Amino acid sequence: AIPLGIGIMRDELPREKLGSAMALMSSSIGVGGGLALPAAALVAQHADWHALFLGSAGLGVLAMALTYALVPEPPLRAPGTFDFIGAFGLSLGLVLLLLPVTKGGDWGWTSAPTLGLLAASVATLLLWGLFELRTPAPLVDLRTTARREVLLTNLASIMVGVAFYAVSLVLPQLLQLPTSTGYGLGQSMVVAGLCVAPLGVTMMFVAPLYARISARRGPKTTLMLGMVVIAIGYGAGLGLLSAPWQTVLIAVVLGAGIGLAYSSLPALIIGAVDPSETGAANGLNTLMRSIGTSVSSAVIGMVLANTSVT
């Protein structure tokens, strides 16, 4: 949805408003997650956790209705047909990749299922890439993706995705672990959600700041600044995680850095591709973020499983 929204924004909004609008759209993933944490904690702690899925389904239906009623049809339509084979091949390759990454800690990283699925993923994605290079209307234009600007931006997306999901996993665990562990803070699920919520809220509030910095220095500078702030946040976390208020401070700093980085990524992609490629290019960029979060989930989960004591 976010890549499609960015593509429509490029067609519909005046140039002077495009930067801030894309920044707000890109940071919305963090905003939604941040605000949902305390709400989900309240439901899970005081009601049936199944209500979380029912509520999410209801929000999805509402989003569909609002999209149909309010979002205009884009004036630019690229000719061609949908690449169903390419979509299936990419989906299959990613499933074969993410399944062992997610379950490798349980199966064993050198077990036959893990190594077999990883090998199958590599083979599937290679065949998919060869097909995409030869089809006249590919799902992903790999030649465009191989451009230096696009490639480096996608690599940055993976790193930002890792940074975002790592803090989203570690801080709630740290807050909820009992104090008897020596490092846990012994807080309830609701308090943990409230302490981590500033991560997403800060991402929303830095969107106007991104627009100002990018207007003067460009989105590349904004991305670099975001990376520096992320590094400062994680560095500060080495000595500032002994009280709940300190986790809030770390969440705010990391939210600012991740928000700046997320906001700059679509602008960098848009500046490197043709207007007709905006949706597909930003879609791949979003996919790279998702791969980063999936890898982060597996790695952080393995570390927590080996170090947490309850």
C-alpha positions as CSV (number, residue, x, y, z in Angstrom):
1,A,0.0,0.0,0.0
2,I,2.8,2.5,0.8
3,P,4.6,2.1,-2.5
4,L,1.3,2.6,-4.4
5,G,0.4,5.6,-2.3
6,I,3.8,7.2,-3.0
7,G,3.3,6.6,-6.7
8,I,-0.1,8.3,-6.6
9,M,1.4,11.2,-4.6
10,R,4.0,11.8,-7.3
11,D,1.2,12.1,-9.9
12,E,-1.3,14.1,-7.8
13,L,0.6,16.5,-5.4
14,P,2.5,19.7,-6.3
15,R,6.2,19.3,-6.1
16,E,6.6,21.6,-3.1
17,K,4.4,19.3,-1.0
18,L,5.6,16.0,-2.3
19,G,8.6,15.6,0.0
20,S,6.7,16.1,3.3
21,A,3.8,13.9,2.1
22,M,6.2,11.1,1.2
23,A,8.0,11.4,4.5
24,L,4.7,11.2,6.4
25,M,3.6,8.2,4.3
26,S,6.9,6.4,4.9
27,S,6.9,7.0,8.6
28,S,3.3,5.8,9.0
29,I,4.5,2.2,9.4
30,G,6.3,3.2,12.5
31,V,3.4,5.4,13.7
32,G,0.9,2.6,13.3
33,G,3.2,0.2,15.1
34,G,4.0,2.6,17.9
35,L,0.4,3.6,18.6
36,A,-0.8,0.0,18.3
37,L,1.6,-1.3,21.0
38,P,-0.1,0.0,24.1
39,A,-3.6,-0.6,22.6
40,A,-2.6,-4.2,21.8
41,A,-1.1,-4.6,25.2
42,L,-4.4,-3.5,26.9
43,V,-6.4,-6.0,24.8
44,A,-4.0,-8.9,25.4
45,Q,-3.7,-8.2,29.1
46,H,-7.4,-7.6,29.9
47,A,-9.4,-9.3,27.2
48,D,-9.2,-12.2,24.6
49,W,-6.2,-11.8,22.3
50,H,-8.3,-13.0,19.4
51,A,-9.9,-9.6,19.4
52,L,-6.6,-8.2,18.1
53,F,-7.0,-10.1,14.8
54,L,-10.7,-9.2,14.6
55,G,-9.9,-5.5,15.1
56,S,-7.1,-5.7,12.5
57,A,-9.5,-7.2,10.0
58,G,-12.0,-4.5,10.7
59,L,-9.4,-1.8,10.2
60,G,-8.4,-3.4,6.9
61,V,-12.0,-3.3,5.6
62,L,-12.3,0.3,6.7
63,A,-9.0,1.2,4.9
64,M,-10.4,-0.5,1.7
65,A,-13.6,1.5,1.9
66,L,-11.7,4.8,2.5
67,T,-9.3,4.1,-0.3
68,Y,-12.1,3.4,-2.8
69,A,-14.0,6.6,-1.7
70,L,-11.1,9.0,-1.4
71,V,-8.0,8.0,-3.3
72,P,-8.1,9.2,-6.9
73,E,-7.1,7.1,-9.9
74,P,-3.6,8.0,-11.1
75,P,-3.5,9.9,-14.4
76,L,-0.4,7.9,-15.6
77,R,-0.8,4.3,-16.4
78,A,2.1,2.2,-17.7
79,P,1.1,0.0,-20.6
80,G,1.5,-3.8,-20.2
81,T,0.1,-6.7,-18.4
82,F,0.7,-7.9,-14.9
83,D,3.6,-10.4,-14.5
84,F,1.9,-13.2,-12.7
85,I,4.8,-15.6,-13.3
86,G,7.2,-13.1,-11.9
87,A,5.0,-12.4,-8.9
88,F,4.7,-16.1,-8.1
89,G,8.5,-16.7,-8.6
90,L,9.4,-13.8,-6.3
91,S,6.8,-14.9,-3.7
92,L,8.1,-18.5,-3.7
93,G,11.7,-17.4,-3.5
94,L,11.0,-15.1,-0.5
95,V,9.0,-17.8,1.3
96,L,11.8,-20.3,0.8
97,L,14.2,-17.7,2.2
98,L,12.3,-16.3,5.1
99,L,11.0,-19.7,6.4
100,P,14.5,-21.0,7.3
101,V,15.6,-17.5,8.5
102,T,12.6,-17.5,10.9
103,K,12.8,-21.1,12.0
104,G,16.5,-21.7,11.8
105,G,17.0,-21.3,15.5
106,D,14.5,-24.1,16.2
107,W,15.6,-26.4,13.4
108,G,19.3,-25.7,13.7
109,W,21.2,-23.5,11.4
110,T,23.2,-26.4,9.9
111,S,20.2,-28.8,9.7
112,A,19.1,-30.3,6.4
113,P,15.7,-28.4,6.3
114,T,17.4,-25.1,6.9
115,L,20.2,-25.5,4.4
116,G,17.9,-27.2,1.9
117,L,15.4,-24.3,1.9
118,L,18.1,-21.7,1.7
119,A,19.6,-23.5,-1.3
120,A,16.2,-23.8,-2.9
121,S,15.6,-20.1,-2.3
122,V,18.8,-19.1,-4.0
123,A,18.0,-21.3,-7.0
124,T,14.4,-20.0,-7.2
125,L,15.5,-16.4,-7.1
126,L,18.2,-16.9,-9.7
127,L,15.7,-18.5,-12.1
128,W,13.3,-15.7,-11.3
129,G,15.9,-13.1,-12.1
130,L,16.7,-14.7,-15.4
131,F,13.0,-14.7,-16.3
132,E,12.6,-11.1,-15.3
133,L,15.5,-10.0,-17.5
134,R,13.9,-11.7,-20.5
135,T,10.2,-10.8,-20.1
136,P,9.0,-7.7,-21.9
137,A,6.9,-6.4,-18.9
138,P,8.7,-7.6,-15.7
139,L,7.3,-7.3,-12.2
140,V,10.7,-5.8,-11.2
141,D,13.0,-4.1,-13.7
142,L,16.3,-5.6,-12.5
143,R,18.2,-3.4,-14.8
144,T,16.8,-0.4,-13.0
145,T,17.4,-2.0,-9.7
146,A,21.0,-2.6,-10.5
147,R,21.6,1.2,-10.9
148,R,24.0,2.4,-8.2
149,E,21.6,4.9,-6.7
150,V,18.8,2.3,-6.5
151,L,21.0,-0.5,-5.3
152,L,22.6,1.5,-2.5
153,T,19.2,2.8,-1.4
154,N,17.8,-0.7,-1.2
155,L,20.8,-1.8,0.9
156,A,20.2,1.1,3.2
157,S,16.6,0.0,3.5
158,I,17.7,-3.4,4.8
159,M,19.9,-1.8,7.4
160,V,17.1,0.6,8.6
161,G,14.7,-2.3,8.7
162,V,17.0,-4.2,11.0
163,A,17.5,-1.1,13.2
164,F,13.7,-0.5,13.5
165,Y,12.7,-4.1,14.2
166,A,15.6,-4.8,16.6
167,V,14.5,-2.0,19.0
168,S,10.9,-3.0,18.6
169,L,11.8,-6.4,19.9
170,V,14.4,-5.7,22.5
171,L,12.8,-2.9,24.4
172,P,9.5,-4.6,25.2
173,Q,11.4,-7.8,26.3
174,L,13.8,-5.8,28.5
175,L,10.9,-3.9,30.1
176,Q,8.8,-7.0,30.9
177,L,11.6,-9.3,32.1
178,P,11.6,-9.7,35.9
179,T,14.1,-7.7,37.9
180,S,15.5,-11.0,39.2
181,T,17.3,-11.4,35.9
182,G,19.6,-8.6,36.8
183,Y,18.7,-6.5,33.7
184,G,14.9,-6.8,33.4
185,L,12.7,-3.9,34.5
186,G,9.7,-5.9,35.7
187,Q,7.1,-3.8,34.0
188,S,3.6,-4.9,32.8
189,M,2.7,-5.4,29.2
190,V,0.8,-2.1,29.1
191,V,3.6,-0.1,30.6
192,A,6.1,-1.7,28.2
193,G,3.8,-0.7,25.3
194,L,3.6,2.9,26.5
195,C,7.3,3.1,26.9
196,V,8.0,1.9,23.3
197,A,5.1,4.0,21.8
198,P,7.3,7.1,21.4
199,L,9.4,5.2,18.9
200,G,6.6,5.5,16.3
201,V,5.2,8.8,17.4
202,T,8.6,10.5,17.0
203,M,8.9,9.1,13.5
204,M,5.7,11.0,12.6
205,F,6.9,14.3,14.1
206,V,10.3,14.2,12.3
207,A,8.5,14.2,8.9
208,P,8.4,18.0,8.6
209,L,12.0,18.2,9.7
210,Y,12.9,15.8,6.9
211,A,11.3,18.1,4.4
212,R,13.3,21.1,5.6
213,I,16.6,19.3,5.6
214,S,16.0,17.7,2.2
215,A,15.0,21.0,0.7
216,R,18.3,22.5,1.7
217,R,20.7,19.5,1.5
218,G,18.9,16.7,-0.3
219,P,17.5,13.3,0.7
220,K,21.0,11.8,0.7
221,T,22.1,14.1,3.5
222,T,18.9,13.3,5.4
223,L,19.5,9.5,5.1
224,M,23.1,10.0,6.4
225,L,21.9,12.1,9.3
226,G,19.3,9.5,10.2
227,M,21.9,6.8,10.2
228,V,24.1,8.9,12.6
229,V,21.2,9.4,14.9
230,I,20.4,5.7,14.9
231,A,24.0,4.9,15.8
232,I,23.8,7.5,18.7
233,G,20.6,5.9,19.9
234,Y,22.0,2.4,20.0
235,G,25.3,3.6,21.5
236,A,23.4,5.4,24.3
237,G,21.4,2.2,24.9
238,L,24.6,0.5,26.1
239,G,24.5,2.6,29.3
240,L,20.9,3.9,29.5
241,L,18.6,1.0,29.9
242,S,18.3,0.6,33.7
243,A,15.0,2.4,34.1
244,P,11.8,2.8,32.2
245,W,12.3,6.5,31.5
246,Q,15.6,5.7,29.9
247,T,13.9,3.3,27.5
248,V,11.6,6.1,26.5
249,L,14.5,8.3,25.8
250,I,16.2,5.7,23.7
251,A,12.9,5.1,21.8
252,V,12.6,8.8,21.1
253,V,16.2,9.1,19.7
254,L,15.9,5.9,17.6
255,G,12.5,7.0,16.4
256,A,14.0,10.3,15.2
257,G,16.8,8.5,13.4
258,I,14.7,5.8,11.8
259,G,12.0,8.4,10.9
260,L,14.6,10.6,9.0
261,A,16.0,7.5,7.3
262,Y,12.6,6.1,6.3
263,S,11.5,9.5,5.0
264,S,14.5,9.9,2.7
265,L,14.3,6.4,1.0
266,P,11.3,7.1,-1.3
267,A,12.7,10.4,-2.4
268,L,16.0,8.7,-3.3
269,I,14.2,6.0,-5.3
270,I,12.0,8.5,-7.1
271,G,15.0,10.6,-8.1
272,A,16.7,7.6,-9.7
273,V,13.8,6.1,-11.8
274,D,11.3,7.1,-14.4
275,P,7.8,8.2,-13.3
276,S,6.3,5.0,-14.7
277,E,8.6,2.9,-12.5
278,T,7.9,4.7,-9.3
279,G,5.4,2.2,-7.8
280,A,7.5,-0.9,-8.7
281,A,10.8,0.6,-7.5
282,N,9.3,1.8,-4.2
283,G,7.6,-1.6,-3.8
284,L,11.0,-3.3,-4.1
285,N,12.4,-0.8,-1.6
286,T,9.7,-1.6,0.8
287,L,10.4,-5.3,0.3
288,M,14.0,-4.7,1.2
289,R,12.9,-3.1,4.5
290,S,10.7,-6.2,5.2
291,I,13.6,-8.5,4.5
292,G,15.7,-6.4,7.0
293,T,13.0,-6.8,9.6
294,S,12.6,-10.5,9.0
295,V,16.4,-11.1,9.3
296,S,16.4,-8.9,12.4
297,S,13.6,-10.9,13.9
298,A,15.4,-14.2,13.5
299,V,18.7,-12.9,14.8
300,I,17.3,-11.0,17.8
301,G,15.0,-13.9,18.6
302,M,17.9,-16.3,18.7
303,V,20.0,-13.9,20.9
304,L,17.1,-13.4,23.3
305,A,16.4,-17.1,23.5
306,N,20.0,-17.8,24.5
307,T,20.3,-14.9,27.0
308,S,16.9,-14.3,28.6
309,V,16.3,-15.8,31.9
310,T,12.7,-15.9,33.3
